[in-house]
Amino acid sequence: MTFGEMKQLTDHFNQIKGASQKLKNKRLKQLIKDIEGNFVTYGPNQNIFAAGLVCAAFEELEVR
């Protein structure tokens, strides 16, 4: 993951946090899928930033 990709994902995450709760949950779930599908790897080569952003997105989700 490049610095530009990290900044773009962070900006997108911050934009999502300002949305209405219903829209916010839907967009956060999609962001998590996108990050996990493209950037998260496990083991010694794990992308720490991507994993951290996924954790932050899960923390923002409203549990029902």
PDB file of N, CA, C and O in Angstrom, chain B, residues numbered from 101:
ATOM      1  N   MET B 101       0.852  -1.167   0.000  1.00  0.00           N
ATOM      2  CA  MET B 101       0.000   0.000   0.000  1.00  0.00           C
ATOM      3  C   MET B 101       0.899   1.231   0.000  1.00  0.00           C
ATOM      4  O   MET B 101       1.841   1.331   0.786  1.00  0.00           O
ATOM      5  N   THR B 102       0.594   2.154  -0.886  1.00  0.00           N
ATOM      6  CA  THR B 102       1.376   3.380  -0.981  1.00  0.00           C
ATOM      7  C   THR B 102       0.844   4.433  -0.011  1.00  0.00           C
ATOM      8  O   THR B 102      -0.247   4.299   0.542  1.00  0.00           O
ATOM      9  N   PHE B 103       1.642   5.482   0.180  1.00  0.00           N
ATOM     10  CA  PHE B 103       1.202   6.588   1.029  1.00  0.00           C
ATOM     11  C   PHE B 103      -0.075   7.213   0.477  1.00  0.00           C
ATOM     12  O   PHE B 103      -0.985   7.548   1.235  1.00  0.00           O
ATOM     13  N   GLY B 104      -0.142   7.368  -0.843  1.00  0.00           N
ATOM     14  CA  GLY B 104      -1.330   7.952  -1.471  1.00  0.00           C
ATOM     15  C   GLY B 104      -2.579   7.129  -1.213  1.00  0.00           C
ATOM     16  O   GLY B 104      -3.652   7.676  -0.957  1.00  0.00           O
ATOM     17  N   GLU B 105      -2.436   5.799  -1.282  1.00  0.00           N
ATOM     18  CA  GLU B 105      -3.575   4.921  -1.005  1.00  0.00           C
ATOM     19  C   GLU B 105      -3.999   5.030   0.462  1.00  0.00           C
ATOM     20  O   GLU B 105      -5.191   5.033   0.772  1.00  0.00           O
ATOM     21  N   MET B 106      -3.018   5.118   1.359  1.00  0.00           N
ATOM     22  CA  MET B 106      -3.343   5.271   2.780  1.00  0.00           C
ATOM     23  C   MET B 106      -4.104   6.569   3.022  1.00  0.00           C
ATOM     24  O   MET B 106      -5.095   6.585   3.753  1.00  0.00           O
ATOM     25  N   LYS B 107      -3.648   7.645   2.416  1.00  0.00           N
ATOM     26  CA  LYS B 107      -4.310   8.941   2.597  1.00  0.00           C
ATOM     27  C   LYS B 107      -5.723   8.907   2.031  1.00  0.00           C
ATOM     28  O   LYS B 107      -6.659   9.407   2.654  1.00  0.00           O
ATOM     29  N   GLN B 108      -5.875   8.318   0.852  1.00  0.00           N
ATOM     30  CA  GLN B 108      -7.190   8.241   0.219  1.00  0.00           C
ATOM     31  C   GLN B 108      -8.165   7.435   1.087  1.00  0.00           C
ATOM     32  O   GLN B 108      -9.312   7.844   1.270  1.00  0.00           O
ATOM     33  N   LEU B 109      -7.722   6.310   1.614  1.00  0.00           N
ATOM     34  CA  LEU B 109      -8.584   5.488   2.472  1.00  0.00           C
ATOM     35  C   LEU B 109      -8.922   6.206   3.775  1.00  0.00           C
ATOM     36  O   LEU B 109     -10.055   6.133   4.253  1.00  0.00           O
ATOM     37  N   THR B 110      -7.942   6.897   4.347  1.00  0.00           N
ATOM     38  CA  THR B 110      -8.184   7.644   5.582  1.00  0.00           C
ATOM     39  C   THR B 110      -9.182   8.767   5.346  1.00  0.00           C
ATOM     40  O   THR B 110     -10.089   8.972   6.152  1.00  0.00           O
ATOM     41  N   ASP B 111      -9.021   9.494   4.250  1.00  0.00           N
ATOM     42  CA  ASP B 111      -9.959  10.570   3.922  1.00  0.00           C
ATOM     43  C   ASP B 111     -11.367  10.019   3.718  1.00  0.00           C
ATOM     44  O   ASP B 111     -12.345  10.608   4.178  1.00  0.00           O
ATOM     45  N   HIS B 112     -11.463   8.881   3.022  1.00  0.00           N
ATOM     46  CA  HIS B 112     -12.764   8.253   2.777  1.00  0.00           C
ATOM     47  C   HIS B 112     -13.395   7.810   4.106  1.00  0.00           C
ATOM     48  O   HIS B 112     -14.590   8.011   4.322  1.00  0.00           O
ATOM     49  N   PHE B 113     -12.602   7.216   4.982  1.00  0.00           N
ATOM     50  CA  PHE B 113     -13.086   6.784   6.297  1.00  0.00           C
ATOM     51  C   PHE B 113     -13.616   7.973   7.093  1.00  0.00           C
ATOM     52  O   PHE B 113     -14.688   7.893   7.691  1.00  0.00           O
ATOM     53  N   ASN B 114     -12.878   9.061   7.102  1.00  0.00           N
ATOM     54  CA  ASN B 114     -13.312  10.252   7.842  1.00  0.00           C
ATOM     55  C   ASN B 114     -14.588  10.844   7.257  1.00  0.00           C
ATOM     56  O   ASN B 114     -15.428  11.362   7.993  1.00  0.00           O
ATOM     57  N   GLN B 115     -14.735  10.770   5.939  1.00  0.00           N
ATOM     58  CA  GLN B 115     -15.951  11.256   5.284  1.00  0.00           C
ATOM     59  C   GLN B 115     -17.148  10.390   5.695  1.00  0.00           C
ATOM     60  O   GLN B 115     -18.232  10.910   5.961  1.00  0.00           O
ATOM     61  N   ILE B 116     -16.950   9.089   5.746  1.00  0.00           N
ATOM     62  CA  ILE B 116     -18.019   8.162   6.131  1.00  0.00           C
ATOM     63  C   ILE B 116     -18.483   8.433   7.562  1.00  0.00           C
ATOM     64  O   ILE B 116     -19.678   8.353   7.848  1.00  0.00           O
ATOM     65  N   LYS B 117     -17.564   8.749   8.449  1.00  0.00           N
ATOM     66  CA  LYS B 117     -17.917   8.975   9.855  1.00  0.00           C
ATOM     67  C   LYS B 117     -18.914  10.109  10.029  1.00  0.00           C
ATOM     68  O   LYS B 117     -19.611  10.158  11.043  1.00  0.00           O
ATOM     69  N   GLY B 118     -19.000  11.020   9.071  1.00  0.00           N
ATOM     70  CA  GLY B 118     -19.922  12.143   9.171  1.00  0.00           C
ATOM     71  C   GLY B 118     -21.300  11.876   8.592  1.00  0.00           C
ATOM     72  O   GLY B 118     -22.166  12.750   8.637  1.00  0.00           O
ATOM     73  N   ALA B 119     -21.521  10.692   8.053  1.00  0.00           N
ATOM     74  CA  ALA B 119     -22.798  10.370   7.408  1.00  0.00           C
ATOM     75  C   ALA B 119     -23.853   9.981   8.446  1.00  0.00           C
ATOM     76  O   ALA B 119     -23.535   9.752   9.613  1.00  0.00           O
ATOM     77  N   SER B 120     -25.121   9.911   8.000  1.00  0.00           N
ATOM     78  CA  SER B 120     -26.190   9.430   8.880  1.00  0.00           C
ATOM     79  C   SER B 120     -25.890   7.982   9.264  1.00  0.00           C
ATOM     80  O   SER B 120     -25.196   7.275   8.533  1.00  0.00           O
ATOM     81  N   GLN B 121     -26.411   7.539  10.411  1.00  0.00           N
ATOM     82  CA  GLN B 121     -26.045   6.229  10.940  1.00  0.00           C
ATOM     83  C   GLN B 121     -26.370   5.088   9.978  1.00  0.00           C
ATOM     84  O   GLN B 121     -25.561   4.174   9.813  1.00  0.00           O
ATOM     85  N   LYS B 122     -27.536   5.128   9.343  1.00  0.00           N
ATOM     86  CA  LYS B 122     -27.916   4.047   8.427  1.00  0.00           C
ATOM     87  C   LYS B 122     -26.949   3.984   7.250  1.00  0.00           C
ATOM     88  O   LYS B 122     -26.462   2.911   6.898  1.00  0.00           O
ATOM     89  N   LEU B 123     -26.677   5.124   6.651  1.00  0.00           N
ATOM     90  CA  LEU B 123     -25.756   5.182   5.520  1.00  0.00           C
ATOM     91  C   LEU B 123     -24.335   4.883   5.979  1.00  0.00           C
ATOM     92  O   LEU B 123     -23.568   4.236   5.266  1.00  0.00           O
ATOM     93  N   LYS B 124     -23.994   5.348   7.154  1.00  0.00           N
ATOM     94  CA  LYS B 124     -22.656   5.152   7.704  1.00  0.00           C
ATOM     95  C   LYS B 124     -22.345   3.664   7.843  1.00  0.00           C
ATOM     96  O   LYS B 124     -21.275   3.216   7.433  1.00  0.00           O
ATOM     97  N   ASN B 125     -23.266   2.898   8.416  1.00  0.00           N
ATOM     98  CA  ASN B 125     -23.035   1.463   8.592  1.00  0.00           C
ATOM     99  C   ASN B 125     -22.852   0.756   7.261  1.00  0.00           C
ATOM    100  O   ASN B 125     -21.962  -0.082   7.118  1.00  0.00           O
ATOM    101  N   LYS B 126     -23.682   1.087   6.291  1.00  0.00           N
ATOM    102  CA  LYS B 126     -23.592   0.459   4.972  1.00  0.00           C
ATOM    103  C   LYS B 126     -22.246   0.767   4.317  1.00  0.00           C
ATOM    104  O   LYS B 126     -21.597  -0.122   3.765  1.00  0.00           O
ATOM    105  N   ARG B 127     -21.837   2.022   4.384  1.00  0.00           N
ATOM    106  CA  ARG B 127     -20.581   2.433   3.755  1.00  0.00           C
ATOM    107  C   ARG B 127     -19.366   1.874   4.493  1.00  0.00           C
ATOM    108  O   ARG B 127     -18.365   1.528   3.866  1.00  0.00           O
ATOM    109  N   LEU B 128     -19.449   1.784   5.820  1.00  0.00           N
ATOM    110  CA  LEU B 128     -18.343   1.199   6.584  1.00  0.00           C
ATOM    111  C   LEU B 128     -18.161  -0.277   6.245  1.00  0.00           C
ATOM    112  O   LEU B 128     -17.034  -0.748   6.090  1.00  0.00           O
ATOM    113  N   LYS B 129     -19.268  -1.004   6.129  1.00  0.00           N
ATOM    114  CA  LYS B 129     -19.177  -2.423   5.771  1.00  0.00           C
ATOM    115  C   LYS B 129     -18.527  -2.600   4.405  1.00  0.00           C
ATOM    116  O   LYS B 129     -17.725  -3.514   4.211  1.00  0.00           O
ATOM    117  N   GLN B 130     -18.871  -1.728   3.457  1.00  0.00           N
ATOM    118  CA  GLN B 130     -18.271  -1.809   2.129  1.00  0.00           C
ATOM    119  C   GLN B 130     -16.788  -1.440   2.175  1.00  0.00           C
ATOM    120  O   GLN B 130     -15.972  -2.065   1.497  1.00  0.00           O
ATOM    121  N   LEU B 131     -16.440  -0.434   2.966  1.00  0.00           N
ATOM    122  CA  LEU B 131     -15.038  -0.046   3.113  1.00  0.00           C
ATOM    123  C   LEU B 131     -14.223  -1.201   3.690  1.00  0.00           C
ATOM    124  O   LEU B 131     -13.115  -1.472   3.228  1.00  0.00           O
ATOM    125  N   ILE B 132     -14.766  -1.878   4.695  1.00  0.00           N
ATOM    126  CA  ILE B 132     -14.078  -3.023   5.295  1.00  0.00           C
ATOM    127  C   ILE B 132     -13.841  -4.106   4.248  1.00  0.00           C
ATOM    128  O   ILE B 132     -12.740  -4.648   4.157  1.00  0.00           O
ATOM    129  N   LYS B 133     -14.858  -4.423   3.461  1.00  0.00           N
ATOM    130  CA  LYS B 133     -14.711  -5.433   2.406  1.00  0.00           C
ATOM    131  C   LYS B 133     -13.641  -5.026   1.403  1.00  0.00           C
ATOM    132  O   LYS B 133     -12.812  -5.844   1.003  1.00  0.00           O
ATOM    133  N   ASP B 134     -13.661  -3.758   0.999  1.00  0.00           N
ATOM    134  CA  ASP B 134     -12.685  -3.273   0.023  1.00  0.00           C
ATOM    135  C   ASP B 134     -11.259  -3.364   0.563  1.00  0.00           C
ATOM    136  O   ASP B 134     -10.350  -3.806  -0.141  1.00  0.00           O
ATOM    137  N   ILE B 135     -11.070  -2.950   1.802  1.00  0.00           N
ATOM    138  CA  ILE B 135      -9.726  -2.989   2.387  1.00  0.00           C
ATOM    139  C   ILE B 135      -9.264  -4.430   2.564  1.00  0.00           C
ATOM    140  O   ILE B 135      -8.133  -4.766   2.214  1.00  0.00           O
ATOM    141  N   GLU B 136     -10.127  -5.278   3.101  1.00  0.00           N
ATOM    142  CA  GLU B 136      -9.747  -6.677   3.306  1.00  0.00           C
ATOM    143  C   GLU B 136      -9.441  -7.369   1.983  1.00  0.00           C
ATOM    144  O   GLU B 136      -8.516  -8.177   1.902  1.00  0.00           O
ATOM    145  N   GLY B 137     -10.206  -7.059   0.959  1.00  0.00           N
ATOM    146  CA  GLY B 137     -10.001  -7.694  -0.336  1.00  0.00           C
ATOM    147  C   GLY B 137      -8.757  -7.236  -1.068  1.00  0.00           C
ATOM    148  O   GLY B 137      -8.196  -7.983  -1.870  1.00  0.00           O
ATOM    149  N   ASN B 138      -8.320  -6.017  -0.803  1.00  0.00           N
ATOM    150  CA  ASN B 138      -7.203  -5.463  -1.567  1.00  0.00           C
ATOM    151  C   ASN B 138      -5.902  -5.288  -0.795  1.00  0.00           C
ATOM    152  O   ASN B 138      -4.828  -5.291  -1.397  1.00  0.00           O
ATOM    153  N   PHE B 139      -5.978  -5.135   0.522  1.00  0.00           N
ATOM    154  CA  PHE B 139      -4.771  -4.742   1.244  1.00  0.00           C
ATOM    155  C   PHE B 139      -4.397  -5.600   2.439  1.00  0.00           C
ATOM    156  O   PHE B 139      -3.220  -5.659   2.795  1.00  0.00           O
ATOM    157  N   VAL B 140      -5.353  -6.269   3.072  1.00  0.00           N
ATOM    158  CA  VAL B 140      -5.041  -6.989   4.303  1.00  0.00           C
ATOM    159  C   VAL B 140      -4.450  -8.348   3.971  1.00  0.00           C
ATOM    160  O   VAL B 140      -5.055  -9.157   3.267  1.00  0.00           O
ATOM    161  N   THR B 141      -3.253  -8.580   4.495  1.00  0.00           N
ATOM    162  CA  THR B 141      -2.623  -9.894   4.432  1.00  0.00           C
ATOM    163  C   THR B 141      -2.255 -10.263   5.860  1.00  0.00           C
ATOM    164  O   THR B 141      -2.094  -9.387   6.710  1.00  0.00           O
ATOM    165  N   TYR B 142      -2.124 -11.524   6.119  1.00  0.00           N
ATOM    166  CA  TYR B 142      -1.817 -11.971   7.473  1.00  0.00           C
ATOM    167  C   TYR B 142      -0.445 -12.619   7.491  1.00  0.00           C
ATOM    168  O   TYR B 142       0.044 -13.093   6.465  1.00  0.00           O
ATOM    169  N   GLY B 143       0.161 -12.636   8.647  1.00  0.00           N
ATOM    170  CA  GLY B 143       1.490 -13.202   8.795  1.00  0.00           C
ATOM    171  C   GLY B 143       2.534 -12.106   8.898  1.00  0.00           C
ATOM    172  O   GLY B 143       2.212 -10.962   9.220  1.00  0.00           O
ATOM    173  N   PRO B 144       3.793 -12.453   8.624  1.00  0.00           N
ATOM    174  CA  PRO B 144       4.883 -11.482   8.811  1.00  0.00           C
ATOM    175  C   PRO B 144       4.808 -10.279   7.872  1.00  0.00           C
ATOM    176  O   PRO B 144       5.397  -9.239   8.165  1.00  0.00           O
ATOM    177  N   ASN B 145       4.110 -10.397   6.769  1.00  0.00           N
ATOM    178  CA  ASN B 145       4.004  -9.294   5.809  1.00  0.00           C
ATOM    179  C   ASN B 145       2.692  -8.534   5.942  1.00  0.00           C
ATOM    180  O   ASN B 145       2.258  -7.877   4.995  1.00  0.00           O
ATOM    181  N   GLN B 146       2.064  -8.616   7.096  1.00  0.00           N
ATOM    182  CA  GLN B 146       0.770  -7.966   7.307  1.00  0.00           C
ATOM    183  C   GLN B 146       0.893  -6.457   7.144  1.00  0.00           C
ATOM    184  O   GLN B 146       1.843  -5.840   7.627  1.00  0.00           O
ATOM    185  N   ASN B 147      -0.082  -5.877   6.459  1.00  0.00           N
ATOM    186  CA  ASN B 147      -0.127  -4.425   6.293  1.00  0.00           C
ATOM    187  C   ASN B 147      -0.783  -3.852   7.544  1.00  0.00           C
ATOM    188  O   ASN B 147      -2.002  -3.915   7.701  1.00  0.00           O
ATOM    189  N   ILE B 148       0.027  -3.299   8.421  1.00  0.00           N
ATOM    190  CA  ILE B 148      -0.450  -2.822   9.715  1.00  0.00           C
ATOM    191  C   ILE B 148      -1.449  -1.680   9.560  1.00  0.00           C
ATOM    192  O   ILE B 148      -2.440  -1.626  10.288  1.00  0.00           O
ATOM    193  N   PHE B 149      -1.204  -0.771   8.626  1.00  0.00           N
ATOM    194  CA  PHE B 149      -2.126   0.350   8.437  1.00  0.00           C
ATOM    195  C   PHE B 149      -3.502  -0.155   8.013  1.00  0.00           C
ATOM    196  O   PHE B 149      -4.516   0.279   8.560  1.00  0.00           O
ATOM    197  N   ALA B 150      -3.544  -1.072   7.039  1.00  0.00           N
ATOM    198  CA  ALA B 150      -4.824  -1.592   6.554  1.00  0.00           C
ATOM    199  C   ALA B 150      -5.565  -2.321   7.671  1.00  0.00           C
ATOM    200  O   ALA B 150      -6.772  -2.146   7.838  1.00  0.00           O
ATOM    201  N   ALA B 151      -4.847  -3.130   8.426  1.00  0.00           N
ATOM    202  CA  ALA B 151      -5.477  -3.858   9.531  1.00  0.00           C
ATOM    203  C   ALA B 151      -6.013  -2.886  10.581  1.00  0.00           C
ATOM    204  O   ALA B 151      -7.097  -3.097  11.125  1.00  0.00           O
ATOM    205  N   GLY B 152      -5.267  -1.836  10.865  1.00  0.00           N
ATOM    206  CA  GLY B 152      -5.706  -0.838  11.839  1.00  0.00           C
ATOM    207  C   GLY B 152      -6.930  -0.079  11.376  1.00  0.00           C
ATOM    208  O   GLY B 152      -7.818   0.224  12.174  1.00  0.00           O
ATOM    209  N   LEU B 153      -6.985   0.229  10.087  1.00  0.00           N
ATOM    210  CA  LEU B 153      -8.138   0.947   9.549  1.00  0.00           C
ATOM    211  C   LEU B 153      -9.384   0.066   9.576  1.00  0.00           C
ATOM    212  O   LEU B 153     -10.485   0.552   9.832  1.00  0.00           O
ATOM    213  N   VAL B 154      -9.213  -1.224   9.313  1.00  0.00           N
ATOM    214  CA  VAL B 154     -10.342  -2.157   9.414  1.00  0.00           C
ATOM    215  C   VAL B 154     -10.848  -2.194  10.858  1.00  0.00           C
ATOM    216  O   VAL B 154     -12.057  -2.179  11.087  1.00  0.00           O
ATOM    217  N   CYS B 155      -9.942  -2.242  11.827  1.00  0.00           N
ATOM    218  CA  CYS B 155     -10.346  -2.236  13.245  1.00  0.00           C
ATOM    219  C   CYS B 155     -11.092  -0.955  13.593  1.00  0.00           C
ATOM    220  O   CYS B 155     -12.108  -0.996  14.287  1.00  0.00           O
ATOM    221  N   ALA B 156     -10.594   0.179  13.114  1.00  0.00           N
ATOM    222  CA  ALA B 156     -11.256   1.460  13.384  1.00  0.00           C
ATOM    223  C   ALA B 156     -12.650   1.488  12.769  1.00  0.00           C
ATOM    224  O   ALA B 156     -13.587   2.010  13.374  1.00  0.00           O
ATOM    225  N   ALA B 157     -12.791   0.929  11.566  1.00  0.00           N
ATOM    226  CA  ALA B 157     -14.097   0.891  10.905  1.00  0.00           C
ATOM    227  C   ALA B 157     -15.068   0.016  11.698  1.00  0.00           C
ATOM    228  O   ALA B 157     -16.235   0.373  11.858  1.00  0.00           O
ATOM    229  N   PHE B 158     -14.588  -1.133  12.195  1.00  0.00           N
ATOM    230  CA  PHE B 158     -15.441  -1.991  13.020  1.00  0.00           C
ATOM    231  C   PHE B 158     -15.877  -1.270  14.292  1.00  0.00           C
ATOM    232  O   PHE B 158     -17.013  -1.435  14.734  1.00  0.00           O
ATOM    233  N   GLU B 159     -14.997  -0.479  14.879  1.00  0.00           N
ATOM    234  CA  GLU B 159     -15.346   0.267  16.091  1.00  0.00           C
ATOM    235  C   GLU B 159     -16.432   1.304  15.816  1.00  0.00           C
ATOM    236  O   GLU B 159     -17.230   1.605  16.704  1.00  0.00           O
ATOM    237  N   GLU B 160     -16.477   1.851  14.612  1.00  0.00           N
ATOM    238  CA  GLU B 160     -17.472   2.863  14.255  1.00  0.00           C
ATOM    239  C   GLU B 160     -18.833   2.262  13.920  1.00  0.00           C
ATOM    240  O   GLU B 160     -19.847   2.958  13.979  1.00  0.00           O
ATOM    241  N   LEU B 161     -18.866   0.969  13.566  1.00  0.00           N
ATOM    242  CA  LEU B 161     -20.137   0.329  13.214  1.00  0.00           C
ATOM    243  C   LEU B 161     -21.069   0.301  14.416  1.00  0.00           C
ATOM    244  O   LEU B 161     -20.655   0.002  15.536  1.00  0.00           O
ATOM    245  N   GLU B 162     -22.329   0.617  14.167  1.00  0.00           N
ATOM    246  CA  GLU B 162     -23.334   0.525  15.226  1.00  0.00           C
ATOM    247  C   GLU B 162     -23.838  -0.901  15.263  1.00  0.00           C
ATOM    248  O   GLU B 162     -24.354  -1.412  14.269  1.00  0.00           O
ATOM    249  N   VAL B 163     -23.691  -1.539  16.401  1.00  0.00           N
ATOM    250  CA  VAL B 163     -24.139  -2.923  16.551  1.00  0.00           C
ATOM    251  C   VAL B 163     -25.618  -2.915  16.887  1.00  0.00           C
ATOM    252  O   VAL B 163     -26.060  -2.187  17.775  1.00  0.00           O
ATOM    253  N   ARG B 164     -26.385  -3.735  16.166  1.00  0.00           N
ATOM    254  CA  ARG B 164     -27.830  -3.809  16.392  1.00  0.00           C
ATOM    255  C   ARG B 164     -28.214  -5.177  16.843  1.00  0.00           C
ATOM    256  O   ARG B 164     -29.392  -5.440  17.085  1.00  0.00           O
TER     257      ARG B 164
END
